[in-house]
Amino acid sequence: MLQRIVLINDKYGGFGGTEEYINSLARLLDPLGYETSIIYGKKYPKNFSNPLIREFRLPFLKERYAKAKPYELAKLCGYINKIRPDIVYIHNIFDYRIITAIRKAHLGKIIWYCHDHFFYCLTELKVFNDRQYELPLGKHCITNIQAGRCIERYPLRDLNLNEIFLERKKLLESSSLFDEIVVISKYMESNLIKNEVPKEKINLVPRQVYIPEKIERKEEGKNILYVGRVVKEKGVDHLIKALEFIYCNVKLTIVGSGDAGYIEKCRFLAKALKGKKKGLEIIFTGQKSHREVFEFYKKASVVAIPSLWPEPFGVVAAESLAHEVPVVAYNVGGIDTIIKDGETGLLAEPRNIKELGEKIGYLCSNKEESRKMGKNGRKFVKLKFDPQKHVDAILRLFS
């Protein structure tokens, strides 16, 4: 019998990890008799389409800090009534009013996938400028932002922080309206429990990862690869500084776009370091498609993940291992879900630039050990994160 699922997200298309997940899930569910629809706020590129997904656009869903108006909620409920889904699967939705309206409009099962820290962190990043941050959402968050202690994804100090705090508390409380909650790392599970989300609703589900059937390695020399947003919380400046502690000629390729001011800072650091270290190459490629990124994996000796913020999971780490490329990363957040220190890569103490550089250099200089970790990593990803395992787990929640 045909089953209908509607996904609700702020964005649709080729934006990032959530949008890639949505398209991947539709492909996996289609052969199983599921009809997939999406209600979203913004699409990029504008001509993007997936023949397996019916589209319904509501621009107000794209706003992170807007308060949905009654007529907007009525439109949303109208679409839900039109689709008549068996399952509502919510992703990046940031307004408790929307969740409350969906619960009133839909008597069936509602599932929420908690992708990041938005529900319980005002800055969304859960990290100080100088160290990690582990406390749950509270009034202290306002004080820390006002004092400039937090790395901020978006400028917050000029906004009404008390109002944002109250909105976020209500959003967190609205999690009680979900029938099931999906997380993809024990770290994310622990954060929700710490913030008093009902433990019995939380389900640790293996994230699906694209695993190429065949591995085609084209490694040339000692190539270090970074893939991701080029922003402060991702620690790209740490990675560039870490090259000073690598005592062989290497090439660093930085794939991704981000904050223009921060990218300029990283380019300045790169230029200064290249002036001191002869034979060092540092290349900024800008944004690339998933298909293009996979070509970079083929040529990489090691993938570096110098994140300062606690990564909820680490999709880049999993993709790297799927391509038999070992990973060196700061040990933050859920990254240890993927990187088993000494087996599938190497973990460095967060913000220890010297240790990060030395461990990257070790894998660049010890090819046999590097290949062994890469092969271990691919086996691990195939065992734990095969797409079918994710679908099986999601279907159990659907039933």
C-alpha positions in Angstrom: 0.0 0.0 0.0 1.3 3.5 -0.9 2.6 5.4 2.1 2.9 9.2 2.1 5.7 11.0 3.9 6.1 14.8 4.0 9.4 16.3 4.9 9.4 19.9 6.4 12.6 21.9 6.2 13.7 25.5 5.9 15.6 24.8 2.6 15.5 22.5 -0.3 17.9 21.7 -3.1 21.7 21.8 -3.0 22.4 23.8 0.2 24.1 21.4 2.6 24.0 18.2 4.6 20.3 18.3 5.5 19.2 18.9 1.9 21.5 16.2 0.6 19.9 13.9 3.2 16.4 14.7 2.1 17.2 13.9 -1.6 19.0 10.7 -0.6 16.1 9.6 1.6 13.6 10.0 -1.2 15.8 7.8 -3.5 15.9 5.1 -0.8 12.2 5.2 0.1 10.9 5.2 -3.5 11.4 1.5 -4.2 9.7 0.7 -0.9 6.4 2.3 -2.0 6.7 5.7 -0.3 5.5 8.9 -1.9 7.7 11.8 -0.7 6.7 15.5 -0.5 8.5 18.4 0.9 7.3 21.7 2.4 10.2 24.2 2.4 11.0 27.9 2.6 13.8 28.5 0.1 15.3 26.5 -2.8 18.8 26.7 -4.3 19.5 26.6 -7.1 16.1 27.9 -8.2 15.8 25.3 -11.0 16.6 22.4 -8.7 14.1 19.5 -8.9 13.9 15.9 -7.8 11.4 13.8 -9.7 10.8 11.7 -6.6 9.7 14.7 -4.5 6.5 16.8 -4.7 7.3 20.4 -3.8 5.3 22.9 -1.7 6.9 26.2 -1.0 6.1 28.5 2.0 8.7 31.3 2.2 8.2 32.0 5.9 9.8 28.6 6.8 13.2 29.9 5.7 13.3 32.5 8.6 15.3 31.5 11.7 14.0 34.2 14.0 10.5 35.1 12.5 7.4 34.3 14.4 4.9 32.5 12.1 1.6 34.4 11.7 -1.8 32.7 11.9 -2.4 33.0 8.2 1.0 31.4 7.4 0.3 28.5 9.8 -3.1 28.1 8.1 -1.4 27.7 4.7 1.0 25.1 6.2 -1.9 23.1 7.7 -3.7 23.4 4.3 -0.7 21.8 2.6 -0.6 19.0 5.2 -4.3 18.3 4.7 -3.8 18.3 0.9 -0.9 15.8 1.1 -2.6 13.6 3.7 0.7 12.1 4.9 1.1 9.0 7.0 4.3 10.5 8.5 5.4 14.1 9.0 9.2 14.2 9.2 10.5 17.5 10.5 14.1 18.8 10.0 15.3 22.4 10.5 12.3 24.2 11.8 12.9 27.0 14.3 9.6 28.2 15.6 7.5 26.4 18.2 4.3 27.9 16.7 5.0 25.8 13.5 5.5 22.6 15.5 2.3 23.2 17.5 0.3 23.9 14.4 1.6 20.7 12.7 0.6 18.7 15.8 -2.9 20.1 15.6 -3.2 19.4 11.9 -1.7 15.9 11.8 -3.1 13.1 14.0 -0.5 10.6 12.7 3.1 10.2 13.7 5.5 13.2 13.8 9.2 12.5 13.7 11.9 15.1 14.3 15.5 14.8 13.1 17.8 16.9 15.4 20.5 18.0 13.0 22.4 20.5 15.2 22.4 22.5 18.4 19.8 25.2 17.5 17.2 24.0 20.0 19.4 24.3 23.0 22.1 26.9 22.1 21.4 30.6 21.3 24.5 30.8 19.1 23.8 27.4 17.6 27.5 26.5 17.9 27.9 25.5 21.6 31.5 26.7 21.8 33.4 29.6 23.5 36.1 31.5 21.8 38.8 29.8 23.9 37.3 26.4 24.9 34.4 23.9 24.7 31.1 24.6 26.3 28.9 21.9 27.9 26.2 23.6 29.9 22.5 23.2 28.9 20.4 26.2 27.7 19.9 28.8 30.5 20.1 32.5 31.4 23.9 32.2 31.6 23.8 31.9 27.8 22.7 35.5 27.6 25.5 36.7 29.9 28.1 34.8 27.9 27.0 36.2 24.5 26.9 39.8 26.0 30.4 39.3 27.3 31.7 38.2 23.9 32.7 34.7 25.1 30.9 32.7 22.4 31.7 32.1 18.8 28.5 33.3 17.0 27.2 31.9 13.7 25.2 35.1 13.3 25.6 38.4 15.1 23.4 38.3 18.2 24.5 41.0 20.6 22.4 43.7 19.0 19.3 41.6 19.2 16.9 41.2 22.1 18.6 38.2 23.7 15.9 37.8 26.4 13.3 37.5 23.8 15.4 35.0 21.8 16.0 33.0 25.0 12.3 32.7 25.7 11.5 31.7 22.1 14.2 29.0 22.3 12.9 27.7 25.6 9.4 27.3 24.1 11.0 25.6 21.0 12.8 23.2 23.2 9.6 22.5 25.2 7.7 21.8 21.9 9.9 18.7 21.4 7.4 17.0 23.7 4.9 17.1 20.7 7.1 14.8 18.7 6.4 11.0 18.7 10.0 10.1 17.9 13.3 12.0 17.8 16.2 11.0 15.6 19.9 11.7 16.5 22.9 10.3 14.8 25.5 10.4 17.6 25.6 9.7 21.3 26.9 13.2 21.8 23.7 14.7 20.4 21.6 12.3 22.4 23.4 13.4 25.6 22.8 17.1 24.8 19.0 16.5 24.4 18.9 14.6 27.6 20.9 17.3 29.4 18.2 19.8 28.1 15.4 17.6 29.5 14.1 16.3 26.2 12.2 13.0 27.0 14.8 10.3 26.8 12.3 7.6 25.8 11.6 9.5 22.5 15.2 9.7 21.4 16.4 7.2 18.9 20.1 6.8 17.9 20.0 6.1 14.2 23.0 5.3 12.0 23.5 8.2 9.5 23.5 7.0 5.9 26.7 7.7 4.1 27.4 7.4 0.3 29.8 4.5 -0.1 31.3 4.1 -3.6 31.3 0.6 -4.9 34.8 0.8 -6.1 37.8 2.8 -4.8 39.9 4.7 -7.3 42.8 6.2 -5.5 44.8 8.8 -7.4 47.1 10.0 -4.6 50.0 12.2 -5.7 52.6 13.3 -3.2 51.5 14.4 0.3 48.0 15.9 -0.1 46.0 17.3 2.8 42.4 18.0 2.1 39.9 20.2 4.0 36.2 20.0 2.9 33.6 22.3 4.5 32.5 25.8 5.3 35.4 28.3 5.7 34.2 29.9 8.9 35.7 30.5 12.3 34.0 27.6 14.1 35.5 25.2 11.5 39.0 26.1 12.6 40.6 26.5 9.1 43.1 29.0 10.5 44.2 26.3 13.0 44.8 23.9 10.1 46.9 26.5 8.2 48.9 27.2 11.4 49.4 23.5 12.0 51.3 23.2 8.7 54.2 24.8 10.5 54.6 21.6 12.5 54.7 19.3 9.4 58.3 18.7 8.4 57.9 17.5 4.9 56.6 19.2 1.7 52.8 19.0 1.6 49.9 20.5 -0.4 46.8 21.7 1.4 43.6 22.0 -0.6 40.7 23.9 1.1 37.4 23.1 -0.6 34.4 25.3 0.4 33.1 28.8 0.7 32.1 30.8 3.8 32.6 34.1 5.5 34.5 36.6 3.3 36.4 38.3 6.1 37.5 35.0 7.6 38.6 33.6 4.2 40.7 36.7 3.8 42.3 36.1 7.2 43.1 32.5 6.1 44.6 33.6 2.8 46.8 36.1 4.7 48.0 33.3 7.1 48.6 31.0 4.1 50.6 33.6 2.2 52.8 34.3 5.3 53.4 30.6 5.9 54.3 29.9 2.3 56.9 32.7 2.6 58.6 30.8 5.5 58.2 27.2 4.2 59.6 26.5 0.8 57.8 23.8 -1.1 54.4 24.4 0.7 51.3 24.7 -1.5 48.0 26.0 -0.2 45.0 26.2 -2.6 41.5 27.6 -2.0 39.1 26.1 -4.5 35.8 27.7 -3.4 32.6 25.8 -3.3 32.4 22.5 -5.2 29.6 20.0 -6.0 29.4 16.7 -4.2 30.6 15.0 -7.3 33.7 17.3 -7.5 34.4 16.7 -3.9 34.6 13.0 -4.4 37.3 13.6 -7.0 39.3 15.5 -4.4 39.0 12.5 -2.0 40.6 10.3 -4.6 43.8 12.4 -4.6 44.0 13.0 -0.8 46.6 11.5 1.5 44.7 12.6 4.6 41.6 14.7 5.4 41.8 17.2 8.2 38.9 18.3 10.3 40.1 21.1 12.7 36.6 22.0 14.0 36.4 24.1 17.1 32.6 23.7 17.5 31.3 20.3 18.6 30.4 18.6 15.3 27.1 16.7 15.8 28.4 13.8 13.7 31.1 14.6 11.0 29.7 13.7 7.6 33.0 14.7 5.9 34.9 12.2 8.1 32.5 9.4 7.1 32.7 10.3 3.4 36.5 10.4 3.6 36.7 6.9 5.2 34.3 5.6 2.6 36.9 6.6 0.0 39.7 5.0 2.1 41.2 8.3 3.2 42.2 8.5 6.9 41.2 11.5 9.0 43.0 13.7 11.5 40.5 15.7 13.6 40.2 17.7 16.8 38.3 15.4 19.3 35.1 17.4 19.6 31.4 16.6 19.7 30.3 13.5 17.9 33.4 13.1 15.7 34.5 10.1 17.7 31.4 8.3 16.3 33.5 8.0 13.1 37.1 8.4 14.0 38.5 5.6 16.2 41.9 6.9 17.3 44.7 4.9 15.9 42.3 2.7 13.8 40.5 4.9 11.3 42.4 8.1 11.9 44.0 10.2 14.6 42.4 12.5 17.2 44.1 15.6 18.5 43.3 17.5 21.7 40.9 20.4 20.7 42.8 23.6 19.9 46.2 22.0 20.2 47.6 23.2 16.9 51.0 21.6 17.3 49.5 18.1 18.0 47.1 18.5 15.0 50.0 19.3 12.7 52.2 16.5 14.0 49.5 13.9 13.5 48.7 15.1 10.0 52.5 15.0 9.2 52.7 11.5 10.7 50.1 10.1 8.3 51.6 12.0 5.3 55.0 10.5 6.0 53.9 7.0 7.0 52.1 5.8 3.9 51.7 2.2 5.0 50.0 3.2 8.3 47.9 5.8 6.4 46.6 3.2 3.9 45.9 0.7 6.8 43.7 3.3 8.6 42.0 4.2 5.3 41.1 0.6 4.7 40.0 0.1 8.3 37.8 3.2 7.9 36.1 2.0 4.8 35.3 -1.3 6.5 34.0 0.5 9.5 31.7 2.9 7.5 30.3 0.0 5.4 29.6 -1.9 8.6 28.0 1.0 10.5 26.7 3.5 8.1 25.4 1.6 5.0 22.3 3.5 3.7 20.2 0.4 4.1 20.9 0.4 7.8 19.6 3.9 8.1 16.4 3.1 6.1 15.7 0.1 8.2 16.0 2.1 11.4 13.8 4.9 10.0 11.2 2.5 8.8 11.0 1.0 12.3 10.1 4.5 13.6 7.6 5.0 10.8 5.7 1.8 11.8 
